[in-house]
Structure formats: structure tokens, C-alpha cells
Amino acid sequence: MSSVTIYTSFYCNYCRRAKSLLDRKQVDYKEIRLDEDTEKRKDLIESLNWRTVPMIFVNKRFIGGYDQLAALEHSGELDRMLASEAQ
């Protein structure tokens, strides 16, 4: 089973869209609110060179934000990623 983690903030529309897409696909995911953990947000920004939320990981691989998630869904690649075993 794949592992999905999504880093979000409360007032983020793209975070809601990403979670909605995953919910429609009935994908279980772990949500971590970065507006409640500023140290974690700082660490992720530095390590990923990515400043915006959502920050989405599938099988511990950073895939990007909502736009990247939607593109993967549109291409069919998201289903392949979710079907692969977590590493």
C-alpha cells in the first residue's frame, strides 16, 4: 500500500483541492499542518527549495504541490504511483 503525506495550512485553497482530489480517489493520507509547526515548515522549505503548500509526498517521494498532483492524476501516473508499494 502506498503512503501519502500532505503538508498543508488552514487557509490554503490549493491544500483543500489536493485533499479533495485524494478524497475522491479514496486515498488515505496523513495531513500535517505547517501553520501549526513553523520549524517543520522552515526545514521543508530549506530541504526541498519549495515555499508553498501543499507539499505532497507519495511513498516518501516529493511530487510537488496541487498542480503537480493534478497533472499526475490527468496523465494516469498518480494511479500507478499509488498502486506501487511504499518504499
C-alpha positions as CSV (number, residue, x, y, z in Angstrom):
1,M,0.0,0.0,0.0
2,S,1.3,3.5,-0.9
3,S,2.0,6.2,1.7
4,V,0.8,9.7,1.1
5,T,1.7,12.7,3.3
6,I,0.4,16.2,2.6
7,Y,1.7,19.3,4.4
8,T,-0.9,22.0,4.5
9,S,-2.0,25.2,6.1
10,F,-5.5,26.1,7.2
11,Y,-6.3,28.9,4.8
12,C,-4.9,27.3,1.7
13,N,-7.3,26.7,-1.2
14,Y,-4.8,24.5,-3.1
15,C,-4.5,22.4,0.0
16,R,-8.2,21.9,0.0
17,R,-8.2,21.0,-3.7
18,A,-5.4,18.5,-3.2
19,K,-7.2,16.8,-0.2
20,S,-10.4,16.8,-2.2
21,L,-8.7,15.0,-5.1
22,L,-7.3,12.4,-2.8
23,D,-10.6,12.0,-1.0
24,R,-12.4,11.5,-4.3
25,K,-9.9,8.7,-5.1
26,Q,-10.4,7.3,-1.6
27,V,-6.7,7.7,-0.8
28,D,-5.7,7.6,2.8
29,Y,-3.2,10.3,3.6
30,K,-1.5,11.9,6.6
31,E,-2.0,15.6,6.9
32,I,0.5,17.8,8.7
33,R,-0.4,21.4,9.3
34,L,2.6,23.6,8.8
35,D,0.9,26.7,10.1
36,E,1.0,24.8,13.4
37,D,4.6,23.8,13.1
38,T,6.8,26.6,11.9
39,E,10.1,24.8,12.5
40,K,9.0,21.9,10.2
41,R,7.9,24.4,7.6
42,K,11.3,26.0,7.7
43,D,13.1,22.7,7.4
44,L,11.0,21.6,4.4
45,I,11.5,24.9,2.6
46,E,15.2,24.6,3.0
47,S,15.5,20.9,2.1
48,L,13.0,21.0,-0.8
49,N,13.6,24.5,-2.1
50,W,9.8,24.7,-2.2
51,R,8.0,27.6,-0.5
52,T,4.3,26.9,-0.9
53,V,1.8,24.5,0.4
54,P,0.6,21.9,-0.2
55,M,3.8,19.9,-0.2
56,I,2.8,16.4,-1.2
57,F,4.8,13.2,-0.8
58,V,3.9,9.8,-2.3
59,N,5.9,6.9,-1.0
60,K,8.3,9.4,0.7
61,R,8.9,10.9,-2.8
62,F,8.2,14.7,-3.1
63,I,5.9,15.2,-6.0
64,G,5.2,19.0,-5.6
65,G,2.0,20.8,-4.9
66,Y,-1.6,20.7,-6.1
67,D,-0.7,21.5,-9.8
68,Q,1.7,18.6,-9.9
69,L,-0.7,16.3,-8.2
70,A,-3.5,17.2,-10.7
71,A,-1.1,16.7,-13.6
72,L,-0.2,13.3,-12.3
73,E,-3.9,12.5,-12.0
74,H,-4.7,13.7,-15.5
75,S,-1.8,11.6,-17.0
76,G,-2.8,8.5,-15.1
77,E,0.6,8.4,-13.4
78,L,-0.9,9.1,-10.0
79,D,-2.8,5.7,-10.1
80,R,0.5,3.9,-10.9
81,M,2.3,5.7,-8.1
82,L,-0.5,4.9,-5.6
83,A,-0.5,1.2,-6.7
84,S,3.2,0.8,-6.1
85,E,4.4,-0.4,-2.8
86,A,5.7,2.1,-0.3
87,Q,9.4,2.2,-0.1
